[in-house]
Amino acid sequence: MRLLIADKLHPRAVEELRTLPVDVVYEPELTRETLETKLTGVGILVVRSKEVTRKAIEGARQLNLIVRAGAETATIDVKAASERGIYVANCPGKNSSAVAELVFGLLVSIDRRIPDAVASLRAGRWERTEYAKAEGLIGKTIGIVGLGAIGRDVAQRCKAFGLHPIGWSRGLSPARAAELGIGHAATLEELAAKCDILTVHLALNDRTRGMFNKRIFDLMPKRSIFINCARPDLVDYEAMREAITARGMRVGIDVVPNEPRGKKEISAELFNVAPATATGGFLYATPHIAASTDQAQLSIATETVRVIRSFLLEGEVPNVVNVMNLSTARFQMVIRMLDKVGTFANVLAVIKRHGINVEEVTNTVFEGGGASCAKLRVVSRPSEGCMAEIRAFDEVLHVDIVTLPNLA
């Protein structure tokens, strides 16, 4: 089996992958278009930011597994992969510390205007009086939107800065917030109105797109701080610019709209809002570097290796995102039989002939190899005639049917 690494991956991970029973091909320079022509004979694909399109997936007949070396899978057509029975997995939470660190880097930079102070010194100016003007962070309330791995890491670090964290997400209950040692807001609007600082850690989907708009910004106190190290499309950027100029909102972002791919230039229009002063709003930004520490990249690469090793050696896919969590199977057939060539195949042939759909199969061989036990989760209850046909095989020792609980 061939494994194609189509993005940069930590060298240590590439070395480890070469020890597995797979032919590793390392081509990080591939583009979205050239990737579509490189998947012939590839069984496992590893990507980071590279887009994996429906066209690429449909042309990759031998592809079994796609691993995103990072969190989320927005750059992969997961629906197309599911239609072809291809596993899609990711590496969640492995870059959370790096992102949380940048959040606080932006936060301190905004409060103390560090980038401008450095630029002033580099220009030969001594403006101590100007850059000594800062509010300070201790005692302020920080709202954390999204309490996944990154949001939780941010919450942990708040106490060291003397901040009071409050959280909101659709799945966050007051009890869970108490477990995390943070306050709880019932709505995003309530959170925005309560906090001096708002930091965003949500995935992008139809419900979150454009969530941070004029309505939310108008609820935040004047001169509040807004930080987005998640996804650019979560934010209405026109509303953000208005909040900077009209409400003195101070902003730190690591993601920008229409991020250039393969280019080294970006339009400066977004950043030409207002100079960073001690009394007005302004914007600081970094070029999508939140997860790009050596520590984070090694952690993600190590998890990528773990996923692939498990798939190759154990047949299991950790962190898989496109396998049904709730099966529609309502019955389980338990079949004990002799471990002989063709026995299981005969059983499956009977099940097929009776039009029964099998959703999950496990088969355990007992010590000594004389007998095995197969468990088949099926959608409909096998008829007595089907059961009788299976029992009629000399190699079948016993057949049972168990009704599964309905968890829907």
C-alpha positions in Angstrom: 0.0 0.0 0.0 1.2 3.5 -0.9 1.0 6.4 1.6 1.1 9.9 0.1 2.0 12.9 2.3 0.8 15.9 0.4 1.8 18.6 2.8 4.7 19.4 5.1 5.0 17.0 8.0 7.5 16.9 10.8 10.6 14.9 9.7 10.4 12.6 12.7 6.9 11.5 11.8 8.0 10.8 8.2 10.8 8.6 9.5 8.4 6.7 11.8 5.9 6.2 8.9 8.7 4.6 6.8 9.1 1.9 9.5 5.5 0.8 8.8 4.4 -1.8 6.2 3.6 0.9 3.6 5.4 2.7 0.8 5.8 6.3 1.8 5.8 9.1 -0.8 6.5 12.6 0.4 5.4 15.4 -2.0 4.5 18.4 0.1 4.7 20.7 -2.9 1.5 19.3 -4.5 -1.3 21.7 -5.2 -5.1 21.0 -5.1 -5.0 20.5 -8.8 -1.9 18.3 -9.0 -3.1 16.2 -6.1 -6.1 15.1 -8.2 -3.7 13.4 -10.6 -1.4 11.8 -7.9 -3.8 9.5 -6.1 -3.7 6.5 -8.4 -2.5 3.5 -6.3 -2.6 5.6 -3.1 -4.2 3.8 -0.1 -3.6 6.5 2.6 -3.4 10.2 2.1 -2.1 12.7 4.7 -2.8 16.5 4.2 -2.7 19.6 6.4 -4.1 22.6 4.5 -4.3 21.0 1.1 -7.9 20.8 -0.2 -9.1 17.3 -1.1 -11.9 17.7 -3.6 -14.7 15.3 -4.6 -13.0 15.0 -8.0 -9.8 13.8 -6.3 -11.6 11.3 -4.1 -13.7 9.9 -6.8 -10.6 9.3 -8.9 -8.8 7.5 -6.1 -10.1 4.0 -6.4 -7.6 2.4 -3.9 -7.9 5.2 -1.3 -8.9 3.8 2.2 -8.0 6.6 4.6 -7.5 10.4 4.6 -5.8 11.9 7.6 -5.8 15.6 8.2 -2.7 16.5 10.2 -4.6 19.1 12.2 -8.0 19.8 13.8 -11.3 19.8 11.8 -11.7 18.5 8.3 -13.1 21.6 6.5 -10.6 21.2 3.6 -11.7 17.6 2.8 -14.9 16.7 1.0 -16.0 14.3 3.8 -19.4 13.5 2.1 -17.6 12.3 -1.0 -15.3 10.2 1.1 -18.2 8.7 3.0 -20.0 7.8 -0.2 -17.0 5.7 -1.3 -16.3 4.1 2.1 -13.1 6.1 2.8 -12.3 6.9 6.4 -11.5 10.5 7.3 -9.6 11.2 10.5 -8.0 14.3 12.1 -5.8 15.2 15.0 -8.0 17.2 17.4 -6.6 19.1 20.4 -2.9 18.6 19.5 -2.3 22.3 18.7 -4.5 23.7 21.5 -1.6 24.9 23.7 0.0 26.7 20.9 -3.2 28.5 20.0 -3.9 29.4 23.6 -0.4 30.8 23.9 -1.0 33.1 20.9 -4.3 34.3 22.4 -2.4 35.6 25.4 0.4 36.9 23.3 -2.2 39.0 21.3 -3.9 40.0 24.5 -0.8 41.4 26.2 0.3 42.9 22.9 -3.0 44.8 22.6 -3.0 46.0 26.2 0.6 47.2 26.1 0.8 48.0 22.3 4.0 46.0 22.1 4.3 45.9 18.3 4.1 49.7 18.0 6.5 50.2 20.9 9.0 47.9 19.3 8.6 49.7 15.9 9.0 53.1 17.6 12.3 52.0 19.2 13.6 50.5 16.0 12.9 53.8 14.3 15.2 55.5 16.9 12.4 57.1 19.0 12.2 57.0 22.8 8.4 57.3 23.5 8.2 56.0 27.0 5.5 58.4 28.1 3.2 57.3 25.3 3.7 53.5 25.7 3.5 53.6 29.4 -0.3 54.2 29.0 -2.0 50.8 29.4 -5.1 49.6 31.3 -3.7 46.3 32.5 -5.5 42.9 32.5 -5.8 41.8 36.1 -9.4 41.6 37.3 -11.0 41.8 33.9 -13.6 39.4 32.6 -12.8 37.3 29.6 -15.5 35.6 27.6 -14.5 32.3 26.0 -16.7 31.2 23.0 -16.3 27.5 22.4 -15.0 25.2 25.1 -13.3 22.5 23.1 -9.6 21.7 23.6 -8.4 25.2 22.8 -11.1 27.0 24.8 -10.3 24.9 27.8 -6.6 25.6 27.5 -7.4 29.3 27.3 -9.5 29.0 30.5 -6.7 27.3 32.3 -4.3 30.1 31.6 -6.7 32.8 32.7 -6.0 32.5 36.4 -2.3 33.1 35.9 -3.3 36.5 34.4 -5.8 37.3 37.1 -8.7 37.2 34.7 -12.2 36.0 35.4 -13.3 33.5 32.7 -16.9 33.0 31.6 -17.8 30.5 28.9 -20.5 29.9 26.4 -21.1 27.2 23.8 -24.3 25.4 22.7 -23.2 22.3 24.7 -21.9 24.0 27.8 -24.1 23.5 30.9 -23.7 25.4 34.2 -22.5 22.1 35.8 -19.8 21.6 33.2 -18.7 25.2 33.5 -18.3 24.7 37.2 -16.2 21.7 36.6 -13.9 23.8 34.4 -13.7 26.5 37.1 -15.4 29.1 34.9 -18.6 31.1 34.9 -21.5 30.3 32.6 -23.4 32.5 30.2 -26.8 31.3 29.0 -26.4 33.0 25.6 -23.7 34.6 23.4 -25.5 37.9 23.9 -25.2 37.6 27.7 -21.6 36.8 27.4 -20.8 39.7 25.1 -22.4 42.1 27.4 -20.6 40.8 30.5 -17.0 40.6 29.3 -14.1 43.0 28.8 -12.4 40.5 26.5 -14.0 38.1 24.0 -12.0 35.3 22.5 -13.4 32.9 19.8 -12.7 29.2 19.5 -15.5 27.7 17.4 -15.6 25.5 14.3 -17.1 27.1 11.1 -20.4 25.7 10.1 -23.8 27.1 8.9 -24.8 28.1 12.4 -21.6 29.9 13.3 -20.8 31.7 10.0 -21.0 35.4 10.6 -21.9 34.9 14.2 -19.8 37.8 15.4 -21.6 40.8 13.8 -22.8 44.3 14.7 -25.4 43.0 17.1 -22.7 41.2 19.2 -20.1 44.0 18.9 -22.6 46.6 20.0 -23.3 44.6 23.2 -19.7 44.6 24.2 -18.4 47.4 26.4 -16.5 50.3 24.7 -12.7 49.7 24.4 -13.2 46.0 24.9 -10.9 43.4 23.3 -11.9 40.9 20.6 -9.6 38.0 19.6 -10.2 35.5 16.8 -7.7 32.7 16.3 -10.3 30.3 14.9 -11.8 30.9 11.4 -12.2 34.2 9.5 -15.7 33.5 8.3 -17.0 33.5 11.9 -16.7 37.3 11.8 -18.5 40.1 9.9 -15.5 42.2 9.1 -17.4 45.3 8.1 -19.1 45.3 11.5 -15.7 44.7 13.1 -14.1 47.7 11.4 -17.1 49.8 12.5 -16.7 48.6 16.1 -13.0 49.5 16.0 -13.6 53.1 14.8 -16.9 53.9 16.5 -16.6 51.9 19.8 -12.9 51.8 20.3 -12.8 48.0 20.1 -9.3 46.6 20.1 -8.9 43.5 18.0 -6.3 40.7 17.6 -6.7 38.2 14.8 -4.7 35.3 13.4 -7.1 34.6 10.5 -8.0 36.9 7.7 -10.7 36.7 4.9 -9.5 35.5 1.5 -6.2 34.2 3.0 -3.7 34.1 0.1 -2.5 30.6 -0.8 0.9 30.3 -2.4 1.4 34.0 -2.4 3.6 36.3 -0.2 1.4 39.4 -0.4 -2.0 40.4 1.0 -4.1 43.5 0.7 -3.5 45.9 3.5 -7.0 47.3 3.3 -8.3 45.3 6.3 -5.5 46.7 8.5 -5.8 50.4 7.5 -8.4 51.1 10.3 -6.8 53.3 12.9 -3.4 53.7 14.5 -2.8 52.0 17.9 -3.4 54.7 20.5 -4.0 54.5 24.2 -7.6 55.7 23.8 -8.9 54.5 20.5 -9.6 51.2 18.8 -7.1 49.4 16.5 -6.3 46.0 15.0 -3.3 43.7 15.4 -3.0 40.6 13.2 -0.6 37.6 12.7 -0.5 35.6 9.4 -2.3 32.4 10.6 0.5 31.1 12.8 -1.4 30.1 15.9 -0.8 26.4 15.6 2.7 26.7 14.0 5.0 26.1 17.0 7.5 23.3 16.7 5.9 21.7 19.8 2.4 21.7 18.2 3.6 20.5 14.8 5.5 17.5 16.4 2.4 16.7 18.5 0.2 16.7 15.5 2.6 14.7 13.5 2.9 12.1 16.3 -0.9 11.8 16.4 -0.9 11.4 12.6 1.5 8.4 12.9 -0.7 6.9 15.7 -3.8 7.0 13.5 -2.0 5.4 10.5 -0.3 2.8 12.6 -3.6 1.8 14.3 -5.3 1.6 10.9 -2.5 -0.6 9.4 -1.8 -2.9 12.3 -5.1 -3.1 14.2 -7.7 -2.2 11.6 -9.0 0.7 13.8 -9.1 4.4 12.9 -8.7 6.8 15.9 -10.4 10.2 15.6 -12.5 9.0 12.6 -15.1 11.7 11.8 -17.3 10.0 9.2 -18.5 6.8 10.8 -22.0 6.6 12.1 -22.1 6.9 15.9 -25.7 5.7 16.1 -26.3 2.5 14.1 -29.7 1.6 12.7 -29.1 -2.0 13.5 -31.8 -3.4 15.7 -30.7 -7.1 16.1 -27.5 -8.9 16.7 -26.9 -12.4 15.4 -24.4 -14.4 17.5 -23.1 -17.4 15.6 -20.6 -19.9 17.0 -19.0 -22.1 14.4 -16.0 -24.1 13.5 -13.1 -22.1 12.2 -13.0 -23.7 8.7 -12.6 -22.2 5.3 -15.9 -21.2 3.7 -18.0 -21.6 6.9 -18.5 -17.8 7.5 -18.9 -17.3 3.7 -21.8 -19.8 3.7 -23.5 -18.0 6.6 -23.2 -14.6 4.9 -24.6 -16.1 1.6 -27.8 -17.2 3.5 -28.2 -13.8 5.1 -27.8 -12.1 1.7 -30.3 -14.4 0.1 -32.9 -13.4 2.7 -32.3 -9.7 2.0 -30.9 -8.8 5.5 -28.6 -5.8 5.6 -25.5 -6.3 7.9 -24.2 -3.1 9.4 -21.4 -4.3 11.7 -19.4 -7.6 11.8 -16.9 -8.9 14.4 -15.4 -12.4 14.4 -13.4 -13.8 17.3 -11.3 -17.0 16.9 -10.8 -18.9 20.2 -7.4 -20.2 21.4 -6.3 -23.2 19.4 -8.1 -22.0 16.3 -10.9 -24.7 16.4 -13.9 -22.4 16.7 -15.0 -18.8 16.3 -17.8 -16.5 17.3 -19.2 -14.0 14.9 -21.5 -11.1 15.9 -23.5 -9.5 13.1 -25.5 -6.4 13.7 -28.4 -6.4 11.3 -31.2 -4.0 10.4 -34.1 -6.5 10.3 -34.9 -9.6 12.4 -33.9 -12.8 10.5 -36.9 -15.1 9.9 -37.1 -18.6 11.3 -36.4 -20.0 7.9 -33.1 -17.9 7.7 -32.1 -19.2 11.1 -32.9 -22.8 10.2 -30.8 -22.6 7.0 -27.8 -21.3 9.0 -28.3 -24.0 11.7 -28.3 -26.7 9.0 -24.6 -26.2 8.3 -22.6 -29.0 10.0 -19.9 -26.4 10.9 -22.4 -24.1 12.8 -22.5 -24.9 16.5 -25.1 -22.4 17.7 -27.1 -19.4 16.5 -28.8 -16.8 18.7 -30.6 -13.5 18.0 -30.5 -10.6 20.4 -32.7 -7.5 20.3 -30.6 -4.4 20.6 -31.7 -1.4 22.6 -33.1 1.5 20.6 -30.9 4.4 21.4 -32.3 6.8 18.9 
